[in-house]
Amino acid sequence: MQWPRSQLLRHGPELPMAERICRYQHNIRVIRASGCRVPAPALIDTLDPKEIEAWFIEGAATSRRLKTLIKRLAGLPGDTKVPRA
């Protein structure tokens, strides 16, 4: 088993959602056909377009939250102590 990197398609946010879903489905099929496991939680192991779209939307929302948090943390004075949860 070898990871099929050269056969995987990019499915970034610059593409229309329908194209992203189609490329994602292609990638899942290629990974499965190679005998490799789909690496969760980096990817979801499904071909269902609704689940894939929801995963993309959730990932984008998480990314926005993290970017906002990083900006807020970067704006704090250097000696600020941030509590750990």
BELZISUL-V935339 format. One record per pair of residues at least 24 apart in sequence whose ideal C-beta (glycine too) atoms are under 10 Angstrom apart, sorted by the first residue. I is the first residue (numbers start at 1). J is the second residue. Records with the same first field share a line. If there is no record, write none. Layout:
BEGIN
I=J  J
END
This chain:
BEGIN
1=34  35  36  37
2=34  35  36
3=31  34  36  39
4=30  31  32  33  34  35  36
5=30  34
6=30
7=31  33  34
11=52  56
12=56
13=56  59  60  63
17=49  52  53  56  57
18=49  53
20=52  53  56
21=47  48  49  50  51  52  53  55  56
22=49  52
23=52
24=49  52  53  55  56
25=49  52
28=52
END
